[in-house]
């Protein structure tokens, strides 16, 4: 009975990974677009001191900018949000697939092969180069350098 309950809970947890509740208030919990899309009226249009338009024009401009930005974004997201979500989902699935089934296995294969080559290379270096450099070091070990300042 306890095992059946545990299996049921596991199935619910697995199902919830794909159908979890999303936060409709905080839609950027990881702050991905924090510095990108915070564009308000004051960030785009500003009148310096001494050069003011009529107050009614300024208020109407503010309202027009804010409302048009809001509804244009909503319209574009309604028209293109779902198709672009499909495109991005497909793209990231493709990238994940390539990474899991091609990139990582190629890297692992390369590391296995290069380990064999590395041992052979190391053996050759120790066999041929070590004696040569030891001999050169013994030849050059008695060289003395003296610096003199001549007047």
Backbone as a printed PyTorch tensor [residue, N CA C, xyz], in Angstrom:
tensor([[[  0.8220,  -1.1880,   0.0000],
         [  0.0000,   0.0000,   0.0000],
         [  0.8680,   1.2550,   0.0000]],

        [[  1.8970,   1.2670,   0.8460],
         [  2.7860,   2.4240,   0.9330],
         [  3.5670,   2.5980,  -0.3680]],

        [[  3.9470,   1.4730,  -0.9680],
         [  4.6970,   1.5350,  -2.2270],
         [  3.8220,   2.0660,  -3.3640]],

        [[  2.5610,   1.6670,  -3.3870],
         [  1.6410,   2.1750,  -4.4060],
         [  1.4430,   3.6860,  -4.2420]],

        [[  1.3520,   4.1340,  -3.0010],
         [  1.2000,   5.5660,  -2.7170],
         [  2.4360,   6.3260,  -3.1970]],

        [[  3.6130,   5.7600,  -2.9600],
         [  4.8570,   6.3980,  -3.3660],
         [  4.9450,   6.4930,  -4.8940]],

        [[  4.5750,   5.4340,  -5.5960],
         [  4.5760,   5.4410,  -7.0620],
         [  3.6000,   6.4830,  -7.6070]],

        [[  2.4350,   6.5910,  -6.9830],
         [  1.4510,   7.5820,  -7.4010],
         [  2.0050,   8.9930,  -7.2100]],

        [[  2.6640,   9.2370,  -6.0800],
         [  3.2660,  10.5400,  -5.8230],
         [  4.3600,  10.8500,  -6.8370]],

        [[  5.1720,   9.8390,  -7.1930],
         [  6.2270,  10.0440,  -8.1910],
         [  5.6310,  10.4070,  -9.5400]],

        [[  4.5360,   9.7410,  -9.9300],
         [  3.8820,  10.0560, -11.2000],
         [  3.3300,  11.4820, -11.1860]],

        [[  2.7700,  11.8820, -10.0470],
         [  2.2370,  13.2400,  -9.9160],
         [  3.3740,  14.2490, -10.0250]],

        [[  4.5030,  13.9750,  -9.3820],
         [  5.6530,  14.8750,  -9.4360],
         [  6.1610,  14.9850, -10.8660]],

        [[  6.2720,  13.8680, -11.5770],
         [  6.7310,  13.8910, -12.9590],
         [  5.7620,  14.6790, -13.8250]],

        [[  4.4670,  14.4970, -13.6260],
         [  3.4620,  15.2280, -14.3930],
         [  3.5540,  16.7190, -14.0830]],

        [[  3.7800,  17.0830, -12.8290],
         [  3.8140,  18.4760, -12.4200],
         [  5.0060,  19.2340, -13.0120]],

        [[  6.0530,  18.5390, -13.4140],
         [  7.1930,  19.2220, -14.0120],
         [  6.8000,  19.9010, -15.3150]],

        [[  5.8490,  19.3460, -16.0460],
         [  5.4460,  19.9110, -17.3240],
         [  4.1980,  20.7860, -17.2090]],

        [[  3.4370,  20.6140, -16.1630],
         [  2.1860,  21.3710, -16.0240],
         [  2.1660,  22.1800, -14.7400]],

        [[  3.3370,  22.5840, -14.2470],
         [  3.3750,  23.3200, -12.9860],
         [  2.6970,  24.6740, -13.1400]],

        [[  2.2620,  25.1970, -12.0260],
         [  1.6150,  26.5040, -12.0200],
         [  2.6480,  27.5800, -12.3110]],

        [[  2.2710,  28.5500, -13.1100],
         [  3.1790,  29.6490, -13.3850],
         [  2.6950,  30.8880, -12.6560]],

        [[  3.6320,  31.7390, -12.3330],
         [  3.3350,  32.9700, -11.6050],
         [  2.8870,  34.0330, -12.6000]],

        [[  1.6230,  34.4210, -12.5180],
         [  1.0900,  35.4100, -13.4470],
         [  1.3770,  36.8370, -13.0050]],

        [[  1.9100,  37.0200, -11.8030],
         [  2.2350,  38.3550, -11.3220],
         [  3.6970,  38.6740, -11.6320]],

        [[  4.6080,  37.8180, -11.1700],
         [  6.0370,  38.0080, -11.4270],
         [  6.4190,  37.1270, -12.6090]],

        [[  6.4120,  37.6840, -13.8020],
         [  6.6430,  36.8980, -15.0160],
         [  8.1100,  36.8590, -15.4140]],

        [[  8.9700,  37.4690, -14.6510],
         [ 10.4110,  37.4120, -14.8890],
         [ 11.1160,  37.1320, -13.5700]],

        [[ 10.8890,  35.9470, -12.9780],
         [ 11.4340,  35.6730, -11.6510],
         [ 12.9630,  35.6130, -11.6170]],

        [[ 13.5870,  35.3150, -12.7350],
         [ 15.0510,  35.2440, -12.7710],
         [ 15.6680,  36.5360, -13.2920]],

        [[ 14.8640,  37.5480, -13.5060],
         [ 15.3030,  38.8850, -13.9270],
         [ 16.1270,  38.8440, -15.2100]],

        [[ 15.6410,  38.1070, -16.1960],
         [ 16.3340,  37.9860, -17.4760],
         [ 16.2880,  39.3060, -18.2430]],

        [[ 15.1620,  39.9840, -18.2100],
         [ 14.9890,  41.2150, -18.9820],
         [ 15.0270,  42.4630, -18.1170]],

        [[ 15.7390,  42.4100, -17.0210],
         [ 15.7330,  43.5320, -16.0940],
         [ 16.3110,  44.7970, -16.7060]],

        [[ 17.3880,  44.6930, -17.4530],
         [ 18.0170,  45.8890, -18.0040],
         [ 17.6300,  46.1480, -19.4570]],

        [[ 16.8010,  45.3090, -20.0440],
         [ 16.5220,  45.4200, -21.4680],
         [ 15.2600,  46.2000, -21.7640]],

        [[ 14.1380,  45.8230, -21.1820],
         [ 12.8590,  46.3600, -21.6260],
         [ 12.1920,  47.3210, -20.6430]],

        [[ 12.9220,  47.8500, -19.7150],
         [ 12.3360,  48.8320, -18.8140],
         [ 12.4010,  50.2010, -19.4800]],

        [[ 11.5260,  50.3950, -20.4590],
         [ 11.4920,  51.6530, -21.1910],
         [ 10.1730,  52.3360, -20.8830]],

        [[ 10.2680,  53.4090, -20.1230],
         [  9.0910,  54.2080, -19.7980],
         [  9.1580,  55.5190, -20.5760]],

        [[  8.0980,  56.2700, -20.4950],
         [  7.9930,  57.5530, -21.1900],
         [  9.1790,  58.4520, -20.8470]],

        [[  9.5280,  58.4970, -19.5660],
         [ 10.6140,  59.3610, -19.0970],
         [ 11.9780,  58.9160, -19.6180]],

        [[ 12.1030,  57.6520, -20.0050],
         [ 13.3680,  57.1570, -20.5420],
         [ 13.5650,  57.5380, -22.0050]],

        [[ 12.4670,  57.9080, -22.6800],
         [ 12.5210,  58.1870, -24.1090],
         [ 12.3220,  59.6680, -24.4060]],

        [[ 11.3680,  60.2700, -23.7540],
         [ 11.0080,  61.6610, -24.0430],
         [ 11.1890,  62.4940, -22.7760]],

        [[ 11.9340,  63.5740, -22.8980],
         [ 12.1560,  64.4630, -21.7570],
         [ 12.3150,  65.8880, -22.2660]],

        [[ 11.7490,  66.8160, -21.5300],
         [ 11.8730,  68.2270, -21.8780],
         [ 12.7820,  68.9010, -20.8660]],

        [[ 13.8250,  69.5500, -21.3420],
         [ 14.7230,  70.2270, -20.3950],
         [ 14.0700,  71.4700, -19.7980]],

        [[ 14.6100,  71.9090, -18.7110],
         [ 14.0790,  73.0860, -18.0270],
         [ 14.1090,  74.2680, -18.9880]],

        [[ 13.0190,  74.9690, -19.0570],
         [ 12.9250,  76.1340, -19.9220],
         [ 12.3380,  75.8340, -21.2870]],

        [[ 12.1580,  74.5630, -21.6180],
         [ 11.5790,  74.1900, -22.9110],
         [ 10.4460,  73.2250, -22.6520]],

        [[  9.3220,  73.7640, -22.2370],
         [  8.1730,  72.9310, -21.9070],
         [  7.0740,  73.1200, -22.9400]],

        [[  6.4110,  72.0190, -23.2660],
         [  5.2240,  72.1060, -24.1160],
         [  4.0230,  72.3930, -23.2170]],

        [[  2.8540,  72.4960, -23.8260],
         [  1.6510,  72.7050, -23.0210],
         [  1.4270,  71.4860, -22.1350]],

        [[  0.8830,  71.7260, -20.9510],
         [  0.6520,  70.6310, -20.0070],
         [ -0.2690,  69.5680, -20.6040]],

        [[ -1.2760,  69.9890, -21.3290],
         [ -2.2050,  69.0420, -21.9510],
         [ -1.5160,  68.1800, -22.9970]],

        [[ -0.6220,  68.7930, -23.7640],
         [  0.1360,  68.0340, -24.7770],
         [  1.0420,  67.0170, -24.0930]],

        [[  1.6880,  67.4420, -23.0060],
         [  2.5950,  66.5490, -22.2770],
         [  1.8310,  65.3550, -21.6870]],

        [[  0.6870,  65.6190, -21.0900],
         [ -0.1300,  64.5400, -20.5140],
         [ -0.6670,  63.6270, -21.6060]],

        [[ -1.1360,  64.1940, -22.7070],
         [ -1.6540,  63.3830, -23.8110],
         [ -0.5400,  62.5490, -24.4390]],

        [[  0.6540,  63.1090, -24.5570],
         [  1.8010,  62.3700, -25.0960],
         [  2.1470,  61.1840, -24.1870]],

        [[  2.1510,  61.4510, -22.8820],
         [  2.4410,  60.3920, -21.9180],
         [  1.4200,  59.2560, -22.0400]],

        [[  0.1490,  59.6200, -22.0570],
         [ -0.9160,  58.6190, -22.1460],
         [ -0.8390,  57.8640, -23.4640]],

        [[ -0.6250,  58.5820, -24.5700],
         [ -0.5390,  57.9410, -25.8820],
         [  0.6250,  56.9670, -25.9360]],

        [[  1.8000,  57.3910, -25.4560],
         [  2.9860,  56.5260, -25.4430],
         [  2.7340,  55.2720, -24.6120]],

        [[  2.2640,  55.4430, -23.4060],
         [  2.0720,  54.3250, -22.4860],
         [  1.0220,  53.3420, -22.9980]],

        [[ -0.1200,  53.8600, -23.4360],
         [ -1.2010,  52.9860, -23.8980],
         [ -0.8170,  52.2910, -25.2050]],

        [[ -0.1970,  53.0200, -26.1370],
         [  0.1760,  52.3910, -27.4090],
         [  1.2530,  51.3280, -27.2060]],

        [[  2.2070,  51.5810, -26.3100],
         [  3.2410,  50.5770, -26.0140],
         [  2.5940,  49.3300, -25.3930]],

        [[  1.6870,  49.5500, -24.4760],
         [  1.0100,  48.4590, -23.7780],
         [  0.2000,  47.6040, -24.7560]],

        [[ -0.6420,  48.2400, -25.5830],
         [ -1.5070,  47.4820, -26.4860],
         [ -0.7550,  46.9030, -27.6780]],

        [[  0.2590,  47.5900, -28.1390],
         [  1.0740,  47.0460, -29.2360],
         [  1.7890,  45.7720, -28.7670]],

        [[  2.3420,  45.8260, -27.5480],
         [  2.9930,  44.6320, -27.0120],
         [  1.9880,  43.4940, -26.8540]],

        [[  0.8210,  43.7860, -26.3100],
         [ -0.2050,  42.7590, -26.1260],
         [ -0.6440,  42.1700, -27.4650]],

        [[ -0.8340,  43.0060, -28.4640],
         [ -1.2470,  42.5320, -29.7790],
         [ -0.1620,  41.6620, -30.4140]],

        [[  1.0780,  42.1310, -30.3670],
         [  2.1790,  41.3420, -30.9280],
         [  2.3550,  40.0120, -30.1920]],

        [[  2.2430,  40.0490, -28.8710],
         [  2.3950,  38.7930, -28.1220],
         [  1.2200,  37.8520, -28.3830]],

        [[  0.0300,  38.4050, -28.6030],
         [ -1.1230,  37.5550, -28.9230],
         [ -0.9590,  36.9170, -30.2960]],

        [[ -0.4430,  37.6830, -31.2570],
         [ -0.2780,  37.1590, -32.6160],
         [  0.9510,  36.2630, -32.7720]],

        [[  2.0570,  36.6430, -32.1450],
         [  3.3180,  35.9450, -32.3890],
         [  3.8490,  35.1570, -31.1990]],

        [[  3.2480,  35.3280, -30.0240],
         [  3.7680,  34.6750, -28.8190],
         [  3.7820,  33.1590, -28.9140]],

        [[  2.6620,  32.5740, -29.2940],
         [  2.5790,  31.1130, -29.3620],
         [  3.4260,  30.5570, -30.5100]],

        [[  3.3750,  31.1330, -31.7300],
         [  4.2600,  30.6130, -32.7770],
         [  5.7440,  30.7360, -32.4200]],

        [[  6.1250,  31.8530, -31.8170],
         [  7.5300,  31.9900, -31.4270],
         [  7.8860,  31.0550, -30.2820]],

        [[  6.9470,  30.7810, -29.3870],
         [  7.2060,  29.8090, -28.3200],
         [  7.4720,  28.4280, -28.9200]],

        [[  6.7140,  28.0810, -29.9670],
         [  6.9520,  26.8000, -30.6530],
         [  8.3430,  26.7930, -31.2950]],

        [[  8.6890,  27.9050, -31.9580],
         [ 10.0060,  27.9900, -32.6100],
         [ 11.1200,  27.8830, -31.5750]],

        [[ 11.0040,  28.6550, -30.4820],
         [ 12.0460,  28.6110, -29.4490],
         [ 12.0900,  27.2570, -28.7540]],

        [[ 10.9260,  26.6650, -28.5020],
         [ 10.9000,  25.3290, -27.9100],
         [ 11.5910,  24.3220, -28.8160]],

        [[ 11.3010,  24.3880, -30.1140],
         [ 11.9310,  23.4870, -31.0750],
         [ 13.4350,  23.7230, -31.1200]],

        [[ 13.8500,  25.0020, -31.1530],
         [ 15.2660,  25.3200, -31.2230],
         [ 16.0250,  24.8090, -30.0020]],

        [[ 15.4800,  25.0630, -28.8100],
         [ 16.1780,  24.6090, -27.6040],
         [ 16.1290,  23.0880, -27.4810]],

        [[ 15.0650,  22.4630, -27.9690],
         [ 15.0260,  20.9960, -28.0020],
         [ 16.1010,  20.4740, -28.9460]],

        [[ 16.2670,  21.1280, -30.0920],
         [ 17.2860,  20.7240, -31.0610],
         [ 18.6880,  20.9010, -30.4880]],

        [[ 18.9070,  22.0200, -29.8250],
         [ 20.2140,  22.2530, -29.1970],
         [ 20.4780,  21.2110, -28.1170]],

        [[ 19.4810,  20.9310, -27.2880],
         [ 19.6370,  19.9100, -26.2410],
         [ 19.9130,  18.5520, -26.8600]],

        [[ 19.1600,  18.2070, -27.9050],
         [ 19.3440,  16.9190, -28.5760],
         [ 20.7700,  16.8000, -29.1190]],

        [[ 21.2230,  17.8290, -29.8260],
         [ 22.5820,  17.7950, -30.3900],
         [ 23.6280,  17.7000, -29.2920]],

        [[ 23.4240,  18.4360, -28.2160],
         [ 24.3930,  18.4020, -27.1190],
         [ 24.4390,  17.0210, -26.4660]],

        [[ 23.2570,  16.4510, -26.2070],
         [ 23.1880,  15.1640, -25.5150],
         [ 23.6530,  14.0180, -26.4100]],

        [[ 23.2360,  14.0130, -27.6710],
         [ 23.4870,  12.8660, -28.5370],
         [ 24.6870,  13.0230, -29.4560]],

        [[ 25.2670,  14.2210, -29.5730],
         [ 26.3990,  14.3910, -30.4780],
         [ 27.6110,  15.0160, -29.7860]],

        [[ 27.4350,  16.1610, -29.1650],
         [ 28.5720,  16.9020, -28.6350],
         [ 29.2530,  16.1490, -27.4950]],

        [[ 28.4910,  15.7960, -26.4690],
         [ 29.0870,  15.1240, -25.3070],
         [ 29.7030,  13.7740, -25.6890]],

        [[ 29.0280,  12.9250, -26.4750],
         [ 29.6950,  11.6780, -26.8740],
         [ 30.9770,  11.9070, -27.6800]],

        [[ 30.9930,  12.9090, -28.5480],
         [ 32.2130,  13.2050, -29.3110],
         [ 33.3370,  13.6380, -28.3860]],

        [[ 33.0140,  14.4800, -27.4220],
         [ 34.0420,  14.9350, -26.4820],
         [ 34.5570,  13.7650, -25.6530]],

        [[ 33.6440,  12.9210, -25.1730],
         [ 34.0740,  11.7530, -24.3800],
         [ 34.9530,  10.8330, -25.2260]],

        [[ 34.5580,  10.5830, -26.4740],
         [ 35.3390,   9.7380, -27.3730],
         [ 36.7200,  10.3420, -27.6020]],

        [[ 36.7580,  11.6440, -27.8310],
         [ 38.0260,  12.3370, -28.0400],
         [ 38.9260,  12.1970, -26.8160]],

        [[ 38.3470,  12.3890, -25.6240],
         [ 39.1460,  12.2760, -24.4030],
         [ 39.6960,  10.8740, -24.2120]],

        [[ 38.9120,   9.8590, -24.5620],
         [ 39.3960,   8.4780, -24.4540],
         [ 40.5380,   8.2400, -25.4340]],

        [[ 40.3620,   8.6820, -26.6810],
         [ 41.4000,   8.4900, -27.6980],
         [ 42.6490,   9.2990, -27.3890]],

        [[ 42.4750,  10.5250, -26.9460],
         [ 43.6290,  11.3820, -26.6860],
         [ 44.4260,  10.8700, -25.4880]],

        [[ 43.7640,  10.1660, -24.5750],
         [ 44.4800,   9.5950, -23.4320],
         [ 45.4830,   8.5500, -23.9140]],

        [[ 45.0830,   7.7330, -24.8770],
         [ 45.9770,   6.7240, -25.4480],
         [ 47.1390,   7.4120, -26.1690]],

        [[ 46.8320,   8.3990, -26.9900],
         [ 47.8670,   9.1430, -27.7170],
         [ 48.7920,   9.8510, -26.7370]],

        [[ 48.2260,  10.3860, -25.6660],
         [ 49.0150,  11.0880, -24.6680],
         [ 50.0290,  10.1680, -24.0040]],

        [[ 49.6480,   8.9560, -23.7420],
         [ 50.5960,   8.0050, -23.1400],
         [ 51.7300,   7.6770, -24.1040]],

        [[ 51.4030,   7.4810, -25.3630],
         [ 52.4350,   7.1840, -26.3640],
         [ 53.3610,   8.3870, -26.5190]],

        [[ 52.7940,   9.5860, -26.5960],
         [ 53.5860,  10.8090, -26.7210],
         [ 54.5090,  10.9790, -25.5200]],

        [[ 53.9700,  10.7750, -24.3210],
         [ 54.7580,  10.9000, -23.0980],
         [ 55.9060,   9.8970, -23.0870]],

        [[ 55.6350,   8.6810, -23.5130],
         [ 56.6680,   7.6450, -23.5730],
         [ 57.7690,   8.0440, -24.5490]],

        [[ 57.4060,   8.5790, -25.7070],
         [ 58.4020,   9.0140, -26.6920],
         [ 59.2470,  10.1600, -26.1530]],

        [[ 58.6200,  11.1160, -25.5090],
         [ 59.3530,  12.2540, -24.9400],
         [ 60.3520,  11.7720, -23.8980]],

        [[ 59.8950,  10.9180, -22.9800],
         [ 60.7840,  10.4210, -21.9290],
         [ 61.8980,   9.5570, -22.5110]],

        [[ 61.6330,   8.8440, -23.5850],
         [ 62.6340,   7.9530, -24.1700],
         [ 63.6860,   8.7200, -24.9600]],

        [[ 63.2630,   9.6890, -25.7650],
         [ 64.1990,  10.3490, -26.6680],
         [ 64.6590,  11.7210, -26.1880]],

        [[ 63.8060,  12.5080, -25.6340],
         [ 64.1560,  13.8830, -25.2770],
         [ 64.8470,  14.0010, -23.9280]],

        [[ 64.4090,  13.2250, -22.9480],
         [ 65.0210,  13.3230, -21.6220],
         [ 66.5240,  13.0910, -21.6580]],

        [[ 67.0220,  12.0080, -22.3040],
         [ 68.4810,  11.8170, -22.3450],
         [ 69.1990,  12.9600, -23.0820]],

        [[ 68.5880,  13.4680, -24.1600],
         [ 69.1920,  14.5550, -24.9150],
         [ 69.3260,  15.8030, -24.0510]],

        [[ 68.2570,  16.1740, -23.3420],
         [ 68.3040,  17.3730, -22.5210],
         [ 69.1870,  17.1950, -21.2940]],

        [[ 69.2790,  15.9940, -20.7710],
         [ 70.2060,  15.7550, -19.6650],
         [ 71.6430,  15.9390, -20.1270]],

        [[ 71.9580,  15.4260, -21.3190],
         [ 73.3090,  15.5850, -21.8550],
         [ 73.6150,  17.0600, -22.0990]],

        [[ 72.6690,  17.7900, -22.6870],
         [ 72.8820,  19.2240, -22.9200],
         [ 73.0440,  19.9800, -21.6110]],

        [[ 72.3070,  19.6030, -20.5930],
         [ 72.4330,  20.2930, -19.3030],
         [ 73.7930,  20.0380, -18.6720]],

        [[ 74.3490,  18.8280, -18.8450],
         [ 75.6900,  18.5360, -18.2960],
         [ 76.7640,  19.2990, -19.0760]],

        [[ 76.5570,  19.4410, -20.3910],
         [ 77.5190,  20.1900, -21.2000],
         [ 77.5030,  21.6590, -20.7930]],

        [[ 76.3330,  22.2020, -20.5900],
         [ 76.2090,  23.6320, -20.2890],
         [ 76.3450,  23.9570, -18.8110]],

        [[ 76.4650,  22.9730, -17.9500],
         [ 76.4870,  23.2400, -16.5060],
         [ 77.7490,  23.9460, -16.0530]],

        [[ 78.8480,  23.8500, -16.7940],
         [ 80.1000,  24.4850, -16.3910],
         [ 80.2940,  25.8640, -17.0060]],

        [[ 79.3100,  26.3530, -17.7150],
         [ 79.4230,  27.6790, -18.2950],
         [ 79.1910,  28.6990, -17.1960]],

        [[ 80.1320,  29.6270, -17.1030],
         [ 80.0320,  30.6840, -16.0960],
         [ 79.9570,  32.0210, -16.8330]],

        [[ 79.1240,  32.8840, -16.3600],
         [ 78.9660,  34.2120, -16.9530],
         [ 79.4180,  35.2250, -15.9290]],

        [[ 80.2930,  36.0870, -16.3650],
         [ 80.7850,  37.1450, -15.4790],
         [ 80.5580,  38.4720, -16.1770]],

        [[ 80.0440,  39.4080, -15.4640],
         [ 79.8140,  40.7430, -16.0040],
         [ 80.7920,  41.7010, -15.3650]],

        [[ 81.4750,  42.4510, -16.2370],
         [ 82.4310,  43.4310, -15.7420],
         [ 82.0900,  44.7890, -16.3290]],

        [[ 82.2540,  45.7610, -15.5220],
         [ 82.0260,  47.1110, -15.9800],
         [ 83.3880,  47.7350, -16.2910]],

        [[ 83.5850,  48.0630, -17.5740],
         [ 84.8580,  48.6540, -17.9700],
         [ 84.7150,  50.1510, -18.0570]],

        [[ 85.7160,  50.8070, -17.5760],
         [ 85.6890,  52.2570, -17.5520],
         [ 86.4970,  52.8450, -18.6720]]])
